[in-house]
Every structure is written in C-alpha cells, then in structure tokens.
Amino acid sequence: MRQMRAPRSLFAKALALAACAALVAQPVVAQSILRDAETEELLNDMTAPLVEASELEPGNVELVLINDGSINAFVAGGQAIYVHAGLINAAETANEVQGVLAHELGHITAGHVVRFNERTKAANGISILSLLIGVGAALAGAGDAAIGAIMAGQQAALGSFLAFNRDQEASTDLAGARYLSGAGISGRGMLKFFERLRNYEIRRGYSQSDDAAYMRTHPLSGDRIQTLRNLLEEDPAWDAPDDPALQERFLRAKAKLYGFLAEPRRTLTYFPPSDTSIPARYARAYAYHKDARVDLALAETDALLAVEPDNPYFLELKGQVLLESGRPMEALVPLRRATELTRAHPLIAGIFGHALIATENEANYPEAERVLRAAVSRDRYNPFAWYQLGVVYAARGDIPRARLASAEQLVMNRRYPEALQNAQAAEASLPYGSPDWIRAQDVALEARAELERLRDRR
C-alpha cells in the first residue's frame, strides 16, 4: 500500500474516481503456474467426459494449475480452465472438482470471456459518460452536482457489471449440470461444493441477504444450491457411484500438492507418521524433502515403491529427492524408469535430462539431448527443459542452438529483449532454411510483437 497525495481540484477528483472504477474489473494475472505430470493427467481425465458432453473438441481444453490458496477456478480466454491450488485443497472428492470443472466449461461454451470484455467496455462507457457530465457541471460552477453525477455513474456502471456477472454465473451453473448429466456423473459433488462455499461465506461474515447480493459478482451460494438441488436430484446420474480409482488418484494428488506447498511442520501435523496411507506418505515425503531430511524422504518414497514398484510418479519423486540432494548418479535409475513408463512425459523427461547433465559426465550428454529434445517437441511451453537443452548445446560447442534454446526459455519468462537478441543471433548462425533457423525467426517475431504491445500499452 502506498500513500497518494490528495487531488487539488474537482477535475482531478473526477479523474481519480474514473480511474478507480476502471480498476474494479481488471483480472489478476500474476499468479505462478504449478506444473506436475500426475496432477495434470488427473485433471485431464476428470474433465474428458465433461468436455465430450459439452460437445467441445477433445484435446482443445487446457487445464492449468495456479499456485493460489483461494478457493477458485476461472476461464480467461481461449479454452483454458485455471484451477487454484486452494480449490483442490478445499475439495474432499474428485466429484466435487468435476462439478466446478463442469461449471467452468459452461463459461467456455457460452463465450463468456468475450462477453465479459464487451460488458467491461459498456460499464466503462457509463463511467466515462458520467465523468463528462460531472466535468461539465464542475465547469459551470455546480461542484456538488458534478460529484453527484460522477458517483451515480460509477454506481450504475458497477451495478450493471455485477448484475451481468451474476446472470452469467447462474446460467453457467445450469450448463454445468447438463454436462454432468450428459457424462453420467452425479451432481452430488457440485451441490456439496456449493454447500462448502456457503459455509465458508458464513464463517467469513459474508451476508446471505438479498440486499448484500447486489454488490457481488456471483449469486449467493444458498440461492445456487436451491436452484440446482431439484434439477440434480431428479437426474438419472444422481445415484451414480463415484469412481473409486479416480478418487484415490485425487487424494494422492491433493496430498502431494499439500506437501509441496505447505510448511513441513503443518504437513507433518496433518499427516502424522502414524498414518501409513499412500496419500499421507506422499505428503510426508515432500515435507521431509523440503526440510532437507533426505533419509526420511527416501524412506517414505521407498515405502511407496514397495507397494507400487512401477508407479512412475513415485519413481519420479525418488529421483527428484536424490537429484536435488546432490546425488544425480543415483537419481538416473528411477528417473529413467519413470520416463520409460510414461513414454517420455515432457515434465518427467525434463527432470531426467537435468539429472543426466548434473552427473557432469559428458558421456551422458547425447542421451540428455535426445530426452530433452523429445520433451520440448511434445511440450514447447517448458522453460526448464529448454534451459537444460541449452546447457547441453553449450557444453558441446553448438552455440547457435544454445542461443535458440535460451531464446525459447526467455520468451516464456517474458524477458523479451534478451529473447529477441538470442533469437536473432541464432538465426544469423544456423543453416539457412533449416527447421531451427525457421524456429529462430518465429521466436524473434513473437518477442518483437510482445515488445511492441508493451510499448503501445504505455
């Protein structure tokens, strides 16, 4: 928070009010993204039947996990659903999360992101009109009338915007219920999650009155429950049992996420050593690893592998603990096996490539290059793998491709000037017309376009 000097004139006050109104509808986009092969596979499998029921193209909907502790999910352009870590932590079942995902798919099919932008422009139009009326009144000497016109305009703009959002959310709830029904998935989880939200609102002191609903972006959770209950309870899928395999995968991913994000002390309190379930061991392994208690972390991963020796995610975890504890040679065996079992999943292959490089044995570099090139060919948006690939190229003296790999990594990290410089240097030295030469041009164009966009915004 910073202290701002009070505006000296009525016109300055009017501009300040208009600026405040413009800030209301701006989304937060600065959260970090969490990448995990197991969790991403789970989210994709949970969403697949819902995508089919919504008649969207399979494979076109992207699930992105956000490192944010709030209970939320949202759609922000294209066909990508952003899921907060806090939502995973708050849900008790995979079915609850599927209810939220069905709701978000409703936003995609209804084109609400486009309509959100249109509505934001409309609200800003009301604000600007009231500002002009207020400035006219101020110039005529009617100061009180000016302030009244501006404030009334801001209230009208905000009320219009919020009412539009509430209507969208209500219609999307119904769309989500249809997709759950079409997929043969019970709506119990959707209702349960809304009940959980209502209890959360009450604990936080949010009023459940109709008057309070006016200043909300979403309908009151109690209203949503009442609207959906009869619809969902009458659906043939209401009594459909939860998928036990999906639920077990959810509990593992949830515990893994908790262990990765929470303070080790909190994790060990929530999952005490007396709990020998797989989710508890998973969470403790991450907690011990974060606390640099390597022997205990490895003991938990070995206990997991004793139950499921070919689980690629348990193997990945053991390899990660060994690698990050300065034992890259020992990490190669579990990471190589995990890479084989997942058919070179890009995230796991990226860690394996890193381990090969970390051995500092040049004999391992050719394998590292093969693994990392396979990883980035399947997932170009993997800055970690690009960085490691650049290390391999630099070690063998292939500076043009090392620069190209650096450009790929830099453009994803929004370091556009450096990305442009590296891409241009790579293009100048790579064989004319080769795939890498063409790619260097593409990265340079992307970096240049982003720089121009940032300049235009200023």
Summary of the structure (lengths in Angstrom):
residues: 458
radius of gyration: 26.3
end to end distance: 22.5
largest distance: 82.6
contacts: 1492
relative contact order: 0.06
helix: 72%
strand: 3%
